[in-house]
Amino acid sequence: MTTTTAPAGTTAEIEAQIAEAGAKSLAEIAHPSLEPGSSIYGSTKIFPDYQAEEGQSYFTMVHGIAHESSVSFVAILQATRALRKGFESVLYFYGPGAMNCMATRGFPTTGDSAFPGEQNINGSLATFIEEGGTVYCCRFGLSLHGLREEDLIAGVIPCHPLDVQDAVIHYARKGAIINSTYMV
């Protein structure tokens, strides 16, 4: 590892030294090392592409905050994939996960994206519902964050707080695959 000493000279001389060091740093490793479209990962799928058998369910619990991690978004993507494989697919948002179900997300107005991907969760939930998925949202989770039930994404079903446990029991008794995501 190369270290440098404190620069000496005028501001212009120091700026020239910084520019020279920057150019030297850029030249050390070729960029980009691979052309766009180059494969850096293998494509062998290990497990069979399972499809749902008659009556199978896929139940996903989501306790992750929108945009604070990928937990909530990936859970929606997985539930959508299960739906497309023929499973009865259900998402249940509770605790801070309830924030994912808000139609009022956006800036400066609802539906706008202040940053790329801000509406990914909203769009993915709308797609999930349109394709036949069921989405539940805990009313207590909404209340913890001052969220209004009337601001839920169209098609999201509000639930009593005691439904969280009973939903898990219901889907466990049905033999559902249960995917429980949790963000601390």
N, CA, C and O of each residue as an XYZ file, in Angstrom:
736
protein
N       0.843     -1.176      0.000
C       0.000      0.000      0.000
C       0.888      1.237      0.000
O       1.831      1.330      0.786
N       0.588      2.182     -0.876
C       1.353      3.407     -0.984
C       0.709      4.482     -0.134
O      -0.509      4.655     -0.172
N       1.495      5.196      0.618
C       0.985      6.319      1.394
C       1.597      7.595      0.855
O       2.654      7.583      0.223
N       0.927      8.669      1.110
C       1.441      9.968      0.674
C       1.682     10.828      1.899
O       1.088     10.625      2.958
N       2.555     11.777      1.729
C       2.827     12.726      2.803
C       1.965     13.956      2.572
O       1.389     14.146      1.500
N       1.895     14.760      3.573
C       1.111     15.986      3.459
C       1.664     16.822      2.313
O       2.875     17.027      2.231
N       0.804     17.304      1.432
C       1.279     18.072      0.277
C       1.847     19.425      0.696
O       1.416     20.038      1.673
N       2.820     19.856     -0.077
C       3.416     21.172      0.152
C       3.239     21.984     -1.116
O       3.208     21.436     -2.217
N       3.125     23.270     -0.956
C       3.004     24.132     -2.118
C       1.744     24.971     -2.076
O       1.011     24.989     -1.088
N       1.518     25.658     -3.171
C       0.353     26.527     -3.285
C      -0.893     25.668     -3.504
O      -0.791     24.471     -3.772
N      -2.020     26.263     -3.392
C      -3.277     25.554     -3.632
C      -3.308     24.973     -5.032
O      -3.753     23.840     -5.216
N      -2.842     25.724     -6.026
C      -2.819     25.246     -7.409
C      -1.886     24.044     -7.542
O      -2.208     23.080     -8.236
N      -0.737     24.101     -6.878
C       0.208     22.970     -6.943
C      -0.386     21.720     -6.272
O      -0.233     20.606     -6.771
N      -1.063     21.924     -5.138
C      -1.693     20.801     -4.427
C      -2.803     20.203     -5.287
O      -2.938     18.982     -5.367
N      -3.596     21.059     -5.930
C      -4.676     20.581     -6.813
C      -4.081     19.774     -7.967
O      -4.650     18.755     -8.359
N      -2.959     20.208     -8.510
C      -2.287     19.488     -9.598
C      -1.790     18.132     -9.102
O      -1.898     17.136     -9.818
N      -1.246     18.082     -7.881
C      -0.774     16.818     -7.299
C      -1.953     15.845     -7.102
O      -1.833     14.649     -7.369
N      -3.085     16.376     -6.634
C      -4.281     15.550     -6.422
C      -4.771     14.998     -7.758
O      -5.105     13.817     -7.859
N      -4.813     15.846     -8.779
C      -5.256     15.406    -10.102
C      -4.327     14.330    -10.655
O      -4.785     13.351    -11.243
N      -3.023     14.512    -10.465
C      -2.045     13.529    -10.942
C      -2.227     12.192    -10.209
O      -2.182     11.130    -10.831
N      -2.432     12.249     -8.890
C      -2.635     11.024     -8.106
C      -3.946     10.337     -8.516
O      -4.020      9.109     -8.568
N      -4.966     11.133     -8.803
C      -6.238     10.571     -9.265
C      -6.090      9.852    -10.586
O      -6.622      8.755    -10.760
N      -5.372     10.456    -11.522
C      -5.125      9.835    -12.829
C      -4.320      8.549    -12.658
O      -4.606      7.548    -13.315
N      -3.314      8.568    -11.778
C      -2.496      7.375    -11.518
C      -3.368      6.259    -10.931
O      -3.231      5.096    -11.311
N      -4.256      6.615    -10.011
C      -5.146      5.637     -9.379
C      -6.084      5.000    -10.407
O      -6.289      3.786    -10.396
N      -6.647      5.814    -11.289
C      -7.532      5.299    -12.339
C      -6.815      4.337    -13.277
O      -7.416      3.377    -13.757
N      -5.541      4.585    -13.540
C      -4.778      3.769    -14.483
C      -4.300      2.444    -13.885
O      -3.880      1.555    -14.626
N      -4.357      2.297    -12.563
C      -3.855      1.082    -11.927
C      -4.646     -0.166    -12.330
O      -4.054     -1.224    -12.541
N      -5.937     -0.060    -12.437
C      -6.812     -1.181    -12.805
C      -7.699     -0.709    -13.954
O      -8.313      0.356    -13.888
N      -7.752     -1.524    -15.008
C      -8.579     -1.150    -16.164
C     -10.054     -1.098    -15.772
O     -10.560     -1.976    -15.074
N     -10.726     -0.057    -16.234
C     -12.154      0.109    -15.969
C     -12.885      0.323    -17.273
O     -12.388      1.089    -18.099
N     -13.998     -0.278    -17.518
C     -14.489     -1.414    -16.739
C     -13.671     -2.658    -17.061
O     -13.150     -2.799    -18.167
N     -13.564     -3.552    -16.096
C     -12.760     -4.755    -16.315
C     -13.473     -5.714    -17.264
O     -12.823     -6.517    -17.933
N     -14.780     -5.640    -17.327
C     -15.574     -6.450    -18.258
C     -16.538     -5.552    -19.015
O     -17.024     -4.557    -18.478
N     -16.804     -5.895    -20.225
C     -17.770     -5.142    -21.016
C     -19.186     -5.394    -20.481
O     -19.444     -6.466    -19.934
N     -20.106     -4.435    -20.625
C     -21.484     -4.676    -20.206
C     -22.031     -5.931    -20.892
O     -21.792     -6.162    -22.077
N     -22.760     -6.725    -20.133
C     -23.317     -7.961    -20.653
C     -22.439     -9.174    -20.404
O     -22.849    -10.303    -20.673
N     -21.230     -8.952    -19.891
C     -20.339    -10.072    -19.583
C     -20.913    -10.867    -18.417
O     -21.413    -10.285    -17.454
N     -20.846    -12.172    -18.495
C     -21.351    -13.030    -17.434
C     -20.277    -13.219    -16.384
O     -19.155    -13.614    -16.698
N     -20.618    -12.939    -15.137
C     -19.678    -13.167    -14.043
C     -20.207    -14.220    -13.066
O     -19.541    -14.550    -12.085
N     -21.411    -14.748    -13.338
C     -22.005    -15.778    -12.498
C     -22.503    -16.907    -13.384
O     -22.948    -16.671    -14.507
N     -22.430    -18.133    -12.883
C     -22.974    -19.278    -13.599
C     -24.498    -19.224    -13.616
O     -25.098    -18.420    -12.903
N     -25.119    -20.064    -14.415
C     -26.583    -20.030    -14.526
C     -27.228    -21.373    -14.208
O     -28.408    -21.568    -14.498
N     -26.477    -22.302    -13.619
C     -27.023    -23.612    -13.311
C     -28.005    -23.512    -12.152
O     -27.642    -23.087    -11.056
N     -29.258    -23.908    -12.402
C     -30.284    -23.956    -11.361
C     -30.179    -25.321    -10.699
O     -30.179    -26.339    -11.391
N     -30.089    -25.364     -9.399
C     -29.852    -26.594     -8.656
C     -31.145    -27.363     -8.391
O     -31.204    -28.574     -8.605
N     -32.163    -26.672     -7.934
C     -33.406    -27.331     -7.540
C     -34.416    -27.317     -8.683
O     -34.370    -26.441     -9.546
N     -35.329    -28.289     -8.689
C     -36.364    -28.312     -9.732
C     -37.231    -27.054     -9.656
O     -37.340    -26.435     -8.598
N     -37.832    -26.688    -10.758
C     -38.752    -25.546    -10.799
C     -40.124    -26.043    -10.344
O     -41.001    -26.330    -11.159
N     -40.285    -26.135     -9.041
C     -41.527    -26.670     -8.479
C     -42.725    -25.814     -8.843
O     -42.643    -24.586     -8.877
N     -43.830    -26.473     -9.113
C     -45.115    -25.817     -9.329
C     -46.040    -26.289     -8.218
O     -45.833    -27.362     -7.651
N     -47.040    -25.509     -7.908
C     -47.962    -25.878     -6.840
C     -48.747    -27.123     -7.215
O     -49.127    -27.328     -8.368
N     -48.972    -27.936     -6.217
C     -49.883    -29.051     -6.378
C     -51.263    -28.558     -5.954
O     -51.380    -27.536     -5.278
N     -52.285    -29.269     -6.342
C     -53.670    -28.873     -6.060
C     -53.841    -28.469     -4.597
O     -53.537    -29.242     -3.689
N     -54.332    -27.248     -4.381
C     -54.676    -26.775     -3.049
C     -53.521    -26.279     -2.196
O     -53.741    -25.952     -1.030
N     -52.310    -26.208     -2.712
C     -51.188    -25.744     -1.899
C     -51.213    -24.229     -1.710
O     -51.637    -23.478     -2.587
N     -50.746    -23.809     -0.541
C     -50.713    -22.391     -0.190
C     -49.296    -21.958      0.163
O     -48.471    -22.750      0.617
N     -49.049    -20.680     -0.060
C     -47.774    -20.045      0.271
C     -48.127    -18.784      1.050
O     -48.706    -17.852      0.492
N     -47.784    -18.748      2.332
C     -48.178    -17.667      3.227
C     -46.940    -16.902      3.666
O     -46.010    -17.493      4.214
N     -46.916    -15.592      3.432
C     -45.757    -14.766      3.771
C     -46.128    -13.710      4.795
O     -47.052    -12.922      4.591
N     -45.395    -13.705      5.901
C     -45.551    -12.683      6.931
C     -44.463    -11.630      6.691
O     -43.302    -11.975      6.472
N     -44.839    -10.350      6.732
C     -43.864     -9.290      6.478
C     -43.871     -8.298      7.645
O     -44.892     -7.685      7.955
N     -42.712     -8.160      8.278
C     -42.534     -7.249      9.410
C     -41.362     -6.318      9.109
O     -40.543     -6.041      9.985
N     -41.282     -5.834      7.860
C     -40.182     -4.979      7.443
C     -40.671     -3.623      6.987
O     -41.765     -3.502      6.435
N     -39.876     -2.620      7.212
C     -40.230     -1.245      6.878
C     -39.920     -0.972      5.407
O     -38.850     -1.315      4.905
N     -40.869     -0.357      4.744
C     -40.685      0.005      3.337
C     -39.430      0.849      3.173
O     -39.233      1.826      3.895
N     -38.583      0.472      2.225
C     -37.388      1.211      1.818
C     -36.268      1.237      2.849
O     -35.261      1.909      2.627
N     -36.406      0.536      3.961
C     -35.319      0.496      4.948
C     -34.409     -0.702      4.709
O     -33.286     -0.749      5.212
N     -34.888     -1.647      3.955
C     -34.086     -2.799      3.560
C     -34.812     -3.456      2.394
O     -35.875     -2.999      1.974
N     -34.232     -4.523      1.882
C     -34.888     -5.216      0.779
C     -35.875     -6.267      1.273
O     -36.539     -6.909      0.460
N     -35.988     -6.456      2.582
C     -36.805     -7.530      3.154
C     -38.233     -7.506      2.622
O     -38.717     -8.522      2.124
N     -38.911     -6.379      2.714
C     -40.315     -6.302      2.300
C     -40.473     -6.501      0.801
O     -41.359     -7.230      0.357
N     -39.623     -5.860      0.030
C     -39.730     -5.945     -1.427
C     -39.471     -7.370     -1.910
O     -40.202     -7.883     -2.757
N     -38.440     -8.006     -1.376
C     -38.129     -9.381     -1.780
C     -39.253    -10.324     -1.365
O     -39.572    -11.256     -2.104
N     -39.858    -10.103     -0.207
C     -40.985    -10.937      0.229
C     -42.139    -10.847     -0.769
O     -42.777    -11.853     -1.078
N     -42.405     -9.640     -1.273
C     -43.475     -9.456     -2.266
C     -43.113    -10.166     -3.568
O     -43.960    -10.817     -4.179
N     -41.869    -10.043     -3.989
C     -41.431    -10.717     -5.211
C     -41.549    -12.235     -5.074
O     -41.984    -12.905     -6.011
N     -41.165    -12.786     -3.916
C     -41.267    -14.230     -3.700
C     -42.726    -14.679     -3.684
O     -43.064    -15.711     -4.262
N     -43.583    -13.913     -3.030
C     -45.002    -14.269     -2.980
C     -45.617    -14.220     -4.380
O     -46.470    -15.043     -4.711
N     -45.191    -13.266     -5.195
C     -45.677    -13.173     -6.578
C     -45.201    -14.373     -7.378
O     -45.958    -14.934     -8.170
N     -43.958    -14.769     -7.179
C     -43.443    -15.942     -7.905
C     -44.227    -17.186     -7.506
O     -44.555    -18.011     -8.359
N     -44.531    -17.330     -6.215
C     -45.326    -18.477     -5.750
C     -46.718    -18.456     -6.384
O     -47.245    -19.496     -6.779
N     -47.300    -17.271     -6.474
C     -48.618    -17.128     -7.109
C     -48.559    -17.594     -8.565
O     -49.447    -18.304     -9.035
N     -47.519    -17.193     -9.258
C     -47.358    -17.576    -10.664
C     -47.037    -19.055    -10.838
O     -47.191    -19.596    -11.933
N     -46.594    -19.714     -9.773
C     -46.363    -21.155     -9.815
C     -47.638    -21.936     -9.480
O     -47.634    -23.167     -9.464
N     -48.727    -21.208     -9.213
C     -50.009    -21.852     -8.961
C     -50.416    -21.963     -7.502
O     -51.464    -22.534     -7.201
N     -49.604    -21.427     -6.580
C     -49.960    -21.474     -5.167
C     -51.036    -20.441     -4.853
O     -51.084    -19.379     -5.474
N     -51.895    -20.752     -3.890
C     -52.715    -19.706     -3.274
C     -51.696    -18.902     -2.484
O     -51.141    -19.410     -1.509
N     -51.437    -17.677     -2.873
C     -50.365    -16.897     -2.262
C     -50.943    -15.722     -1.493
O     -51.765    -14.962     -2.005
N     -50.494    -15.591     -0.252
C     -51.037    -14.580      0.661
C     -49.890    -13.836      1.320
O     -48.917    -14.443      1.767
N     -50.011    -12.518      1.378
C     -49.075    -11.658      2.105
C     -49.800    -11.093      3.321
O     -50.951    -10.670      3.214
N     -49.145    -11.083      4.462
C     -49.735    -10.522      5.676
C     -48.724     -9.543      6.264
O     -47.666     -9.955      6.739
N     -49.040     -8.254      6.235
C     -48.169     -7.196      6.754
C     -48.602     -6.839      8.170
O     -49.778     -6.581      8.422
N     -47.646     -6.827      9.089
C     -47.972     -6.481     10.470
C     -46.834     -5.660     11.074
O     -45.741     -5.587     10.512
N     -47.104     -5.042     12.231
C     -46.108     -4.168     12.854
C     -45.690     -3.086     11.870
O     -46.541     -2.526     11.179
N     -44.387     -2.779     11.790
C     -43.944     -1.738     10.865
C     -44.143     -2.130      9.404
O     -44.102     -1.277      8.518
N     -44.361     -3.432      9.151
C     -44.636     -3.887      7.780
C     -45.893     -3.266      7.211
O     -46.045     -3.175      5.993
N     -46.800     -2.835      8.083
C     -48.055     -2.215      7.627
C     -47.790     -0.995      6.741
O     -48.605     -0.656      5.883
N     -46.651     -0.343      6.955
C     -46.319      0.844      6.148
C     -46.203      0.532      4.664
O     -46.378      1.416      3.826
N     -45.909     -0.721      4.339
C     -45.758     -1.117      2.935
C     -47.069     -1.022      2.156
O     -47.059     -0.938      0.928
N     -48.174     -1.034      2.855
C     -49.493     -1.118      2.214
C     -50.127      0.235      1.924
O     -51.300      0.295      1.555
N     -49.380      1.318      2.083
C     -49.956      2.652      1.956
C     -49.960      3.155      0.515
O     -48.926      3.181     -0.152
N     -51.126      3.547      0.057
C     -51.272      4.135     -1.281
C     -50.800      5.581     -1.293
O     -50.661      6.180     -2.360
N     -50.555      6.141     -0.123
C     -50.192      7.558     -0.013
C     -48.690      7.794     -0.088
O     -48.230      8.906      0.170
N     -47.912      6.762     -0.439
C     -46.464      6.937     -0.555
C     -46.157      7.771     -1.791
O     -46.841      7.644     -2.806
N     -45.157      8.605     -1.719
C     -44.711      9.411     -2.851
C     -44.311     10.804     -2.428
O     -44.695     11.285     -1.362
N     -43.535     11.444     -3.279
C     -43.135     12.835     -3.026
C     -42.778     13.489     -4.349
O     -42.068     12.872     -5.143
N     -43.220     14.680     -4.626
C     -43.929     15.590     -3.743
C     -45.429     15.299     -3.629
O     -46.094     15.858     -2.757
N     -45.961     14.454     -4.477
C     -47.363     14.070     -4.337
C     -47.456     12.539     -4.352
O     -46.524     11.857     -4.779
N     -48.570     12.020     -3.891
C     -48.733     10.567     -3.866
C     -48.577     10.003     -5.267
O     -49.067     10.568     -6.245
N     -47.890      8.887     -5.339
C     -47.646      8.241     -6.630
C     -46.379      8.694     -7.319
O     -45.909      8.022     -8.237
N     -45.808      9.825     -6.901
C     -44.548     10.295     -7.481
C     -43.386      9.540     -6.840
O     -43.497      9.043     -5.719
N     -42.296      9.461     -7.550
C     -41.085      8.848     -7.009
C     -40.017      9.912     -6.834
O     -39.504     10.465     -7.806
N     -39.687     10.191     -5.567
C     -38.631     11.153     -5.278
C     -37.263     10.544     -5.574
O     -36.285     11.268     -5.756
N     -37.195      9.227     -5.622
C     -35.959      8.520     -5.973
C     -36.360      7.286     -6.774
O     -37.462      6.770     -6.591
N     -35.496      6.810     -7.647
C     -35.841      5.636     -8.458
C     -36.193      4.444     -7.572
O     -35.438      4.082     -6.670
N     -37.334      3.849     -7.839
C     -37.764      2.682     -7.083
C     -38.665      2.981     -5.904
O     -39.099      2.057     -5.216
N     -38.955      4.239     -5.653
C     -39.795      4.570     -4.495
C     -41.163      3.885     -4.585
O     -41.740      3.530     -3.557
N     -41.675      3.700     -5.773
C     -42.996      3.090     -5.944
C     -42.928      1.587     -6.242
O     -43.948      0.986     -6.579
N     -41.748      0.970     -6.125
C     -41.623     -0.469     -6.407
C     -42.565     -1.312     -5.573
O     -43.229     -2.206     -6.098
N     -42.631     -1.042     -4.286
C     -43.490     -1.834     -3.404
C     -44.948     -1.638     -3.787
O     -45.697     -2.609     -3.893
N     -45.362     -0.384     -3.995
C     -46.753     -0.125     -4.367
C     -47.111     -0.831     -5.662
O     -48.147     -1.491     -5.745
N     -46.263     -0.698     -6.672
C     -46.532     -1.327     -7.958
C     -46.544     -2.836     -7.866
O     -47.372     -3.494     -8.496
N     -45.627     -3.394     -7.080
C     -45.561     -4.847     -6.933
C     -46.768     -5.391     -6.167
O     -47.268     -6.468     -6.489
N     -47.236     -4.663     -5.166
C     -48.436     -5.093     -4.447
C     -49.672     -5.017     -5.349
O     -50.520     -5.909     -5.322
N     -49.768     -3.958     -6.140
C     -50.902     -3.839     -7.075
C     -50.895     -4.997     -8.071
O     -51.944     -5.573     -8.361
N     -49.719     -5.338     -8.593
C     -49.598     -6.472     -9.511
C     -49.995     -7.769     -8.825
O     -50.737     -8.570     -9.393
N     -49.509     -7.980     -7.619
C     -49.816     -9.190     -6.855
C     -51.322     -9.355     -6.682
O     -51.864    -10.443     -6.880
N     -51.993     -8.264     -6.310
C     -53.445     -8.296     -6.111
C     -54.159     -8.531     -7.443
O     -55.076     -9.349     -7.518
N     -53.744     -7.821     -8.489
C     -54.361     -7.981     -9.813
C     -54.254     -9.418    -10.329
O     -55.149     -9.903    -11.022
N     -53.148    -10.099     -9.983
C     -52.928    -11.468    -10.454
C     -53.591    -12.511     -9.566
O     -53.458    -13.709     -9.812
N     -54.309    -12.062     -8.525
C     -55.066    -13.001     -7.700
C     -54.526    -13.245     -6.312
O     -55.080    -14.067     -5.583
N     -53.461    -12.558     -5.915
C     -52.923    -12.713     -4.571
C     -53.777    -11.985     -3.554
O     -54.514    -11.058     -3.891
N     -53.670    -12.413     -2.311
C     -54.418    -11.793     -1.216
C     -53.433    -11.074     -0.304
O     -52.378    -11.612      0.033
N     -53.785     -9.855      0.091
C     -52.927     -9.067      0.978
C     -53.740     -8.634      2.194
O     -54.805     -8.028      2.074
N     -53.203     -8.965      3.368
C     -53.787     -8.534      4.632
C     -52.857     -7.524      5.292
O     -51.641     -7.572      5.102
N     -53.439     -6.605      6.073
C     -52.652     -5.601      6.787
C     -53.240     -5.413      8.179
O     -54.441     -5.189      8.333
N     -52.387     -5.506      9.186
C     -52.812     -5.392     10.576
C     -53.183     -3.943     10.925
O     -52.405     -3.014     10.709
N     -54.371     -3.786     11.458
C     -54.833     -2.448     11.854
C     -53.977     -1.868     12.981
O     -53.745     -0.660     13.031
N     -53.511     -2.728     13.879
C     -52.665     -2.236     14.962
C     -51.334     -1.736     14.404
O     -50.813     -0.714     14.852
N     -50.786     -2.460     13.422
C     -49.561     -2.009     12.761
C     -49.749     -0.637     12.129
O     -48.855      0.208     12.179
N     -50.928     -0.422     11.532
C     -51.233      0.898     10.960
C     -51.238      1.953     12.065
O     -50.651      3.025     11.915
N     -51.914      1.635     13.184
C     -52.073      2.625     14.256
C     -50.743      2.997     14.896
O     -50.565      4.131     15.342
N     -49.802      2.045     14.946
C     -48.496      2.327     15.550
C     -47.760      3.455     14.841
O     -46.912      4.125     15.431
N     -48.090      3.659     13.576
C     -47.379      4.647     12.763
C     -48.289      5.785     12.306
O     -47.913      6.575     11.440
N     -49.489      5.870     12.890
C     -50.410      6.953     12.560
C     -50.945      6.863     11.141
O     -51.286      7.881     10.538
N     -51.021      5.651     10.603
C     -51.484      5.456      9.231
C     -52.984      5.208      9.221
O     -53.527      4.563     10.118
N     -53.637      5.723      8.203
C     -55.090      5.614      8.120
C     -55.504      4.434      7.248
O     -54.937      4.195      6.183
N     -56.498      3.710      7.724
C     -56.995      2.547      6.990
C     -57.485      2.925      5.594
O     -57.325      2.152      4.649
N     -58.076      4.096      5.462
C     -58.601      4.517      4.154
C     -57.498      4.818      3.139
O     -57.783      5.016      1.958
N     -56.246      4.853      3.588
C     -55.119      5.108      2.698
C     -54.416      3.831      2.222
O     -53.358      3.898      1.597
N     -55.006      2.678      2.518
C     -54.423      1.417      2.061
C     -54.518      1.299      0.541
O     -55.437      1.837     -0.076
N     -53.572      0.598     -0.048
C     -53.607      0.289     -1.482
C     -54.895     -0.471     -1.755
O     -55.282     -1.337     -0.970
N     -55.552     -0.160     -2.845
C     -56.821     -0.809     -3.191
C     -56.659     -2.324     -3.198
O     -55.746     -2.859     -3.825
N     -57.548     -3.001     -2.497
C     -57.526     -4.453     -2.449
C     -56.854     -5.026     -1.215
O     -56.981     -6.223     -0.955
N     -56.134     -4.203     -0.437
C     -55.503     -4.669      0.796
C     -56.596     -4.785      1.865
O     -57.372     -3.854      2.078
N     -56.641     -5.933      2.527
C     -57.687     -6.223      3.505
C     -57.179     -5.928      4.913
O     -56.238     -6.573      5.377
N     -57.798     -4.947      5.607
C     -57.371     -4.651      6.976
C     -57.849     -5.747      7.930
O     -58.938     -6.298      7.768
N     -57.001     -6.056      8.942
C     -57.287     -7.136      9.886
C     -57.147     -6.679     11.327
O     -56.429     -5.728     11.635
N     -57.852     -7.382     12.199
C     -57.759     -7.186     13.640
C     -56.377     -7.657     14.116
O     -55.834     -8.604     13.547
N     -55.799     -7.026     15.139
C     -54.485     -7.447     15.627
C     -54.413     -8.933     16.031
O     -53.367     -9.562     15.871
N     -55.495     -9.484     16.543
C     -55.484    -10.888     16.953
C     -55.464    -11.835     15.752
O     -55.233    -13.034     15.910
N     -55.705    -11.302     14.554
C     -55.682    -12.140     13.356
C     -54.272    -12.568     12.969
O     -54.114    -13.551     12.244
N     -53.239    -11.859     13.431
C     -51.867    -12.206     13.053
C     -51.579    -13.656     13.444
O     -51.166    -14.451     12.600
N     -51.787    -13.999     14.688
C     -51.500    -15.362     15.146
C     -52.455    -16.364     14.521
O     -52.032    -17.442     14.101
N     -53.748    -16.022     14.452
C     -54.708    -16.967     13.900
C     -54.504    -17.210     12.410
O     -54.830    -18.287     11.912
N     -53.977    -16.238     11.702
C     -53.662    -16.443     10.280
C     -52.541    -17.468     10.135
O     -52.599    -18.335      9.263
N     -51.520    -17.370     10.990
C     -50.425    -18.337     10.951
C     -50.965    -19.739     11.259
O     -50.616    -20.704     10.579
N     -51.808    -19.846     12.273
C     -52.395    -21.139     12.625
C     -53.225    -21.671     11.451
O     -53.123    -22.845     11.096
N     -54.037    -20.811     10.858
C     -54.893    -21.211      9.733
C     -54.061    -21.788      8.584
O     -54.357    -22.869      8.074
N     -53.031    -21.061      8.189
C     -52.219    -21.520      7.055
C     -51.333    -22.713      7.421
O     -51.037    -23.546      6.564
N     -50.909    -22.805      8.681
C     -50.147    -23.985      9.111
C     -51.038    -25.221      9.039
O     -50.595    -26.283      8.601
N     -52.285    -25.087      9.464
C     -53.219    -26.219      9.406
C     -53.531    -26.618      7.971
O     -53.835    -27.779      7.697
N     -53.455    -25.656      7.055
C     -53.669    -25.970      5.638
C     -52.436    -26.622      5.015
O     -52.477    -27.098      3.880
N     -51.342    -26.637      5.774
C     -50.096    -27.206      5.254
C     -49.333    -26.242      4.357
O     -48.529    -26.669      3.528
N     -49.580    -24.946      4.518
C     -48.930    -23.937      3.678
C     -47.435    -23.875      3.925
O     -46.951    -24.188      5.013
N     -46.722    -23.469      2.900
C     -45.328    -23.077      3.061
C     -45.404    -21.701      3.704
O     -46.050    -20.800      3.169
N     -44.750    -21.530      4.847
C     -44.811    -20.249      5.546
C     -43.447    -19.582      5.494
O     -42.450    -20.124      5.970
N     -43.427    -18.396      4.907
C     -42.224    -17.581      4.771
C     -42.417    -16.378      5.687
O     -43.223    -15.495      5.395
N     -41.682    -16.343      6.790
C     -41.840    -15.242      7.735
C     -40.605    -14.353      7.681
O     -39.506    -14.776      8.041
N     -40.796    -13.126      7.230
C     -39.689    -12.176      7.145
C     -39.801    -11.191      8.302
O     -40.900    -10.795      8.691
N     -38.669    -10.807      8.838
C     -38.668     -9.948     10.012
C     -37.458     -9.036      9.949
O     -36.333     -9.488      9.735
N     -37.699     -7.765     10.134
C     -36.606     -6.794     10.120
C     -36.567     -6.122     11.471
O     -37.594     -5.655     11.963
N     -35.399     -6.068     12.074
C     -35.272     -5.460     13.399
C     -34.737     -4.062     13.249
O     -34.551     -3.362     14.244
